[in-house]
Amino acid sequence: MKRFKKFSGLSALPFLFLLLMLVSGCEIMDMDEIMKEKVDEDTKPKTVLTVNMIVDYPRGTVIEREILTFSGRKVWINTNPFLHSKYIEDIELVPSKDKPDYFDLLLKLDATGRNIWISLVEEAKINRFGVVIDGIFYRTCEPMRMKTDDDSDEWVMLKGPYDPTTANRLKKNAKNNYKLLNDK
């Protein structure tokens, strides 16, 4: 009993100080992590668009995965995209002929993207493809070759319709995504 009587409030101060340092140290560490995450967000691509093959009969291979659609259903895709934001230099919006206030996407592709697009157009004759935005299946697509007046293949049409919010986000982030994904 005498041991407890000798314990005074002054001797508890070092323990309280140590406890305070431990608690505040954790908060400081959390704040550093929060700040780091904010910086990382500025250097990460946003609204990434990919064109993936739709898998009708999944065989359970590593490259096949079931993903959600914007409507909440599920669809199987080949996770290796044919086309990726990495190859899309810019996006222009073209009003959709099929649906008012919606858009088709005009994609400006780099040299690699143009070669991939040619392959994609041919592959689409025998397989189905879909547009995936930030890992969520958006819609099916039918890639087609597009000729321009100057016979340049830089711009290709990705038919929609795409809702205004999604289309504008894709357009807004296309150039920055291209720079980030290509370290330019």
C-alpha positions as CSV (number, residue, x, y, z in Angstrom):
1,M,0.0,0.0,0.0
2,K,2.8,2.4,0.7
3,R,4.0,2.3,-2.9
4,F,0.7,3.8,-4.1
5,K,0.9,6.6,-1.6
6,K,4.3,7.6,-2.7
7,F,3.1,8.0,-6.3
8,S,2.3,11.7,-6.7
9,G,0.8,13.9,-9.4
10,L,4.2,15.3,-10.3
11,S,5.6,11.9,-11.1
12,A,2.8,11.3,-13.5
13,L,3.8,14.3,-15.7
14,P,6.5,12.4,-17.7
15,F,4.0,9.7,-18.5
16,L,1.4,12.2,-19.5
17,F,3.9,14.0,-21.7
18,L,4.9,10.7,-23.3
19,L,1.3,9.8,-24.0
20,L,0.6,13.3,-25.4
21,M,3.6,12.9,-27.8
22,L,2.5,9.5,-29.0
23,V,-1.0,10.7,-29.7
24,S,0.0,13.9,-31.5
25,G,2.7,12.0,-33.4
26,C,0.1,9.7,-34.9
27,E,-2.0,12.7,-35.9
28,I,1.0,14.4,-37.5
29,M,1.7,11.1,-39.4
30,D,-1.9,10.9,-40.6
31,M,-1.7,14.5,-41.8
32,D,1.4,13.7,-43.8
33,E,-0.3,10.8,-45.4
34,I,-3.3,12.9,-46.3
35,M,-1.1,15.6,-47.8
36,K,0.8,13.0,-49.8
37,E,-2.5,11.5,-51.1
38,K,-3.6,15.0,-52.3
39,V,-0.4,15.5,-54.2
40,D,-0.7,12.0,-55.7
41,E,-4.2,12.8,-57.0
42,D,-2.8,15.7,-59.0
43,T,-0.3,13.4,-60.7
44,K,-2.7,10.6,-61.5
45,P,-4.8,10.3,-64.7
46,K,-8.5,11.0,-64.3
47,T,-11.4,9.6,-66.4
48,V,-9.3,7.0,-68.1
49,L,-10.9,5.5,-71.2
50,T,-10.2,2.1,-72.6
51,V,-11.7,-0.1,-75.3
52,N,-11.7,-3.7,-74.2
53,M,-12.9,-6.9,-75.9
54,I,-16.1,-8.3,-74.4
55,V,-15.8,-12.0,-73.3
56,D,-19.0,-13.9,-74.1
57,Y,-17.8,-17.2,-72.7
58,P,-15.4,-16.6,-69.8
59,R,-12.8,-19.4,-69.4
60,G,-11.5,-18.1,-66.0
61,T,-8.1,-17.0,-67.4
62,V,-6.1,-14.3,-65.6
63,I,-6.8,-11.7,-68.3
64,E,-10.6,-12.1,-68.1
65,R,-12.5,-10.3,-65.4
66,E,-16.0,-9.5,-64.5
67,I,-16.7,-5.7,-64.0
68,L,-19.7,-3.6,-63.2
69,T,-21.5,-1.5,-65.7
70,F,-22.9,2.0,-65.0
71,S,-26.3,0.4,-64.8
72,G,-25.3,-2.0,-62.1
73,R,-25.1,-5.2,-64.3
74,K,-21.9,-7.2,-64.7
75,V,-20.0,-8.0,-67.9
76,W,-16.9,-10.0,-68.6
77,I,-14.0,-8.3,-70.4
78,N,-10.5,-9.0,-71.5
79,T,-8.5,-6.8,-69.1
80,N,-5.8,-6.1,-71.8
81,P,-7.3,-3.0,-73.5
82,F,-7.0,-2.6,-77.2
83,L,-7.1,1.2,-77.0
84,H,-6.1,3.2,-73.9
85,S,-6.1,6.9,-72.9
86,K,-2.3,6.5,-73.3
87,Y,-2.8,6.8,-77.0
88,I,-5.4,9.5,-77.1
89,E,-3.9,13.0,-77.5
90,D,-7.2,14.9,-77.5
91,I,-10.9,14.4,-77.6
92,E,-13.5,16.6,-79.3
93,L,-17.2,16.3,-78.8
94,V,-19.6,15.9,-81.7
95,P,-23.4,16.2,-81.1
96,S,-25.0,12.8,-81.5
97,K,-27.4,12.3,-84.4
98,D,-29.1,9.5,-82.5
99,K,-29.8,11.3,-79.2
100,P,-30.2,15.0,-78.6
101,D,-27.9,16.6,-75.9
102,Y,-25.6,13.6,-76.1
103,F,-22.3,13.3,-77.9
104,D,-20.1,11.1,-80.0
105,L,-16.3,11.3,-79.3
106,L,-13.8,12.4,-81.9
107,L,-10.4,11.0,-80.7
108,K,-7.1,12.3,-81.8
109,L,-4.7,9.3,-81.7
110,D,-0.9,9.3,-81.7
111,A,1.0,7.0,-84.2
112,T,0.7,4.0,-82.0
113,G,-3.0,4.6,-81.3
114,R,-3.6,4.9,-85.1
115,N,-2.1,1.5,-85.7
116,I,-4.1,0.0,-82.8
117,W,-7.2,1.6,-84.2
118,I,-6.7,-0.1,-87.6
119,S,-6.3,-3.4,-85.8
120,L,-9.3,-2.7,-83.7
121,V,-11.5,-2.0,-86.7
122,E,-10.6,-5.3,-88.3
123,E,-10.9,-7.2,-85.0
124,A,-14.4,-5.7,-84.4
125,K,-15.7,-7.7,-87.4
126,I,-15.4,-10.9,-85.4
127,N,-15.5,-9.8,-81.7
128,R,-17.5,-7.4,-79.6
129,F,-15.9,-4.4,-77.9
130,G,-16.9,-2.1,-75.1
131,V,-15.8,1.3,-73.7
132,V,-14.6,1.1,-70.1
133,I,-14.2,4.4,-68.2
134,D,-12.3,4.3,-64.9
135,G,-12.8,0.5,-64.7
136,I,-16.5,0.6,-65.1
137,F,-18.1,-0.7,-68.3
138,Y,-19.9,2.2,-70.1
139,R,-21.2,0.8,-73.4
140,T,-20.6,-1.4,-76.3
141,C,-18.9,0.2,-79.3
142,E,-18.3,-0.5,-83.0
143,P,-15.0,1.0,-84.1
144,M,-15.0,2.3,-87.6
145,R,-12.4,3.8,-89.9
146,M,-12.8,7.5,-90.5
147,K,-11.5,9.4,-93.4
148,T,-10.9,13.2,-93.2
149,D,-10.6,15.7,-96.0
150,D,-6.8,15.8,-95.9
151,D,-6.8,11.9,-95.7
152,S,-5.3,12.1,-92.2
153,D,-6.1,9.2,-89.9
154,E,-5.2,11.2,-86.7
155,W,-8.9,11.6,-85.8
156,V,-11.3,8.7,-85.4
157,M,-15.0,8.6,-84.3
158,L,-16.0,6.6,-81.2
159,K,-19.8,6.5,-81.6
160,G,-21.9,7.1,-78.5
161,P,-24.1,8.4,-77.4
162,Y,-22.2,9.6,-74.4
163,D,-23.9,11.7,-71.7
164,P,-22.8,15.3,-71.4
165,T,-21.1,14.9,-68.0
166,T,-19.0,11.9,-69.0
167,A,-18.2,13.3,-72.4
168,N,-17.0,16.6,-71.0
169,R,-14.9,14.9,-68.3
170,L,-13.3,12.8,-71.0
171,K,-12.6,15.9,-73.1
172,K,-11.3,17.9,-70.1
173,N,-8.8,15.2,-68.9
174,A,-7.7,13.8,-72.3
175,K,-4.6,16.0,-72.8
176,N,-3.4,15.7,-69.2
177,N,-3.9,12.0,-69.2
178,Y,-1.9,11.7,-72.4
179,K,1.0,13.6,-70.8
180,L,0.9,11.7,-67.5
181,L,0.6,8.3,-69.1
182,N,3.5,9.0,-71.5
183,D,5.7,10.9,-69.1
184,K,5.7,14.1,-71.2
